[in-house]
Amino acid sequence: MRIGVIATIGKDWKAAVERVRIAEDLGYEHVTTGEAWGPSAIPFLTLIAANTRRITLGTSILNCFSRTPAVIAQEFALLDQISGGRTVFGIGSSGANVIEHFHGVPFEKPLRRIRETVEIFDGLIAGDRLDYDGEIFQLNRGFRLDASQPRPEIPVWIAALPPASIHQPGEIADGVIPIHWPRQHFGSLRDDLSAAATAAGRTDTSFTIAPFTTVNVLDGTDDEAKWQDARQILWFYINRMGDFYWQMLVQRGYEGEVV
């Protein structure tokens, strides 16, 4: 097991970067940050990359709608250069509320858009000519990514929850980011990923499972209030972030807790 930490920038970016430096010194191996309707993740990760030495850094998540695949490849190529090859590209679809009412983009074919984004991203990072004919993107002028970078491949982790999407990381990615996924079901999740990889003809069926969750520390002072804070976080995801989390928990035996 490897241990990572979620970083938020807050109001003081210098203090936020210093907290990541402390986490690195304590032995944390991965730091991640995301974006929804707050600050962009990429400038923050760039600061982290320039002020750390060992810790890997990634997104959890960037959505596949607000940037083109080429822009994502451009950003990660430079981020990987600055970090010395320590980046991980975490991608997901987000949800209709954020995509349509913050970014003003139709929330259409999210699984297909993730797939095409990952395929285009992988090709550009590898230095391939961009000749791509997909359902969403038709890119046939032979561009290459003109960037200096330390390696021809950046790991891709996909945030996935619904059964229809769980197979996709196994087919095209290096890892999966399951949010609030019950830990006793990680074994079956790994089995599903391996089966999807085998069906897709992949010989490497090892994947990183990078669960995203929050931690509330009980220290004997007002612990009931801290329990309520923890419940509130889950309530928000289950009731305000579409029906993905509700469905996932019901399908794994928690119907009594979420209805």
N, C-alpha and C positions, 0 to 999 in steps of 0.2 A: 504494500500500500504506500502510495505517495501522498503527501499532504500539500494542499494548496490553500490559498486565501483569496477572498474577493476584496478588491480595493475600490473604494469610492473617493472621489476627489473632494467633495464638500466645498467649503468656502476658502480653504487654505491649501493650495496645491503643493506648497513646499512641505507642509506637515504631512500631507498624504503620501508624498514620495518618501519621506523619512520613515513612515510606518512600514512601507514596503521594504526599505533597506533593513529595518530591524527584523522583519519577518525572514528575509534572506539570511541574516546572521544567525537566526534561531533555527535554521534548517528547513524552512518551507521551500518547496521545490517549484511551485507554480503560482503565479499571480494572474488573476483575471479581472477584467472589468467589462461592463456592457453599456448599452445605451437604449433608452426608450424615448422619452421626451425631455431628457436632461442633456448634460454636456456630451460632446462627441468623445468616443472611446479612444480614437487614434492619437490625438495630441497627448492625452494622458499617458498612454502606453509608450509614446516616444520619450517622454520625460523619464519614465521608469527604465526604459531600455538604456538611456544615456547615464543613468545614475545607479545601476546595478551591474553585477558581474556574472552571476551564475544562474539565478532564478529564471525559469522560462516564463513567457508572458503571452497572454492570449485574450481573445474576446469571448464573452459569454452573455449576450451574443451580439453580432452584427446581423441585422435583418437583410434579407435578400432583395428588398424592394427599393430602398432609398439610395443605393449606390449601384452603378453598373458593375458587372464582373471585372471589367478592365480597370475601373477606378480602385476596386478592392485589391487587385493584383499590384497596381502601382503603389498603393499605400503599404502593403505588406512587403513588397520588395525592398523598399527603403527601410521599413521598420526592422526587417530581418538583417539588413546591412548594419544598421546602427547597433543592434543587439548582438551581432556576431552569430547569427543563426539560432536564436532562442525563441522564435515566435511559433504560435499555434493559431490557426484561423478557426474561430468558433462561429458558426453560421446557423441561423434559424429563420423562420418565417415571420416571427412576431404574430400579431393578430390584426383583424380587420379594423378595430378601433384606432390603433396607432397608425397603421399604414394608410388608411383612407382619410382619417380626420386630423392627423398631425402632418403627414407627408403629402397627402392629397393624391395618392396613387391607388388605383383599383387593386383590391386584394384578390387577385385571380391566379389560379393554378399555382399555389404556393409550393407544392412538392415538386412540380415540374421546374419551377423557377430555381429552387434550391439545387436540383440536379444540374441544370444547365450552368448555373453560376459556378458550381464546384468544378465541372468539366472544363469550362473556359479558364477559370483561375489556375487549375493544375497545368493546363497547356501553356499558359503565359509564363508562369513561374519556371516551367521546364525549358523555356526558350524556344518553344515551337512556333511555327507560323500559325497565325490565327485564321483558320479556314473552318468555320463552324456553321452548320445548317441545322438549327433546332426549331422547336415549335415557337419559342419566344424570341430567340436571338438568331439573326442571320448576319454573319460576319465573314465576308469572303474577299477581303482585299489583301490578305496575307501579312498583316502587321505582326511584328514581334515586339515584345516588351523590351524597351531600350533602357536597361537598368543593370547596374553592377550589384550582384547579390552573392552571398556566400555558399549557396547550395541550390540545387535544381528542384527541390521539393520542400514544401512547407506542410506539416501535418494539418489535416482538416478534421474538426470535430463538429458533428451536427446535433443540434438540440432537437430531440424527438420525443413525443409522448403517445399520440394515438396509434393504435395497432397498424393502421395503413402506412404510417411513416417510419415505424421502427426498423423495417427491413432496409430502408434506404442507406443509413450509415454503413451497414454491412456490405452493401453493393459498391459504394463509391468513396467512403471516407476512412479515416484512421481511428476514429473514436466517436463516442456519443456523449451528449450532455443531458442526462435525465434529471429534470427539476422536480424536487420533492418526491422522488421515487422511493418506495419502501425498500429498505436495505435487504430484507429477506428475499426479495425478488431479483436481485442482481444476477444470480446464477442463471435463471431462466432468460434474462435479458441477454446475457453473453451467449447462451445457446441460440437464441433467435438471430443475433448478429452473425454468428459463425455459419448458421444454416443459410442465411441470405448471401453471405460471401461465397460459399461453396456453390450455390445455385447460379451465381453470377460468374463463375469460373475463376474466382480469385484463389490463389494458392496460399496467401498469407491471411489466416483467419484470426490473428491476434488483434485485439482492439483495446483502446483505452476507454474505460468507463469513468467519466468524470462527473460524479453527482454534484449538483448545485443545490445547496440547502443553506439555511440560516441557523445560527447557534445563539441561544440565550443562556447565559451563565447564571446558575443558582448559587447564591453565596450565603443563604440563611437570612438575608435581610429583604423582607417584602417579596418572598419567593412567589406568592400567589399572583402578585401583579406581573412578575416576570413570566409566569406561565400564561397569563392572559395576553401578554405581548406576543408570545410565541404563537398562540392560537390565532391572534389577529392577523399575523402574516399569512398563515395557511388559509384563513377565511378569505383574505383578499384575493389570493390566487384562485381559489375554488369558485368564488362568486363574482369576481370582477374581471377575470382574464379569460373570457370566453368559457367554453365548456370542456376544454382539453383536460384540465386537472381533475375536474369532477369525474369525467369518464374514466381516466386512468385509475383513480383511487377506487371507484366502484368496481371496476373490472378486476381489481386485486384484493377484493374482500372488505372494503371499507365503506360500504353503502350506508351502514348504520351511523357512521361518524359524519358523513357529508350531506345526508339528506335533511 
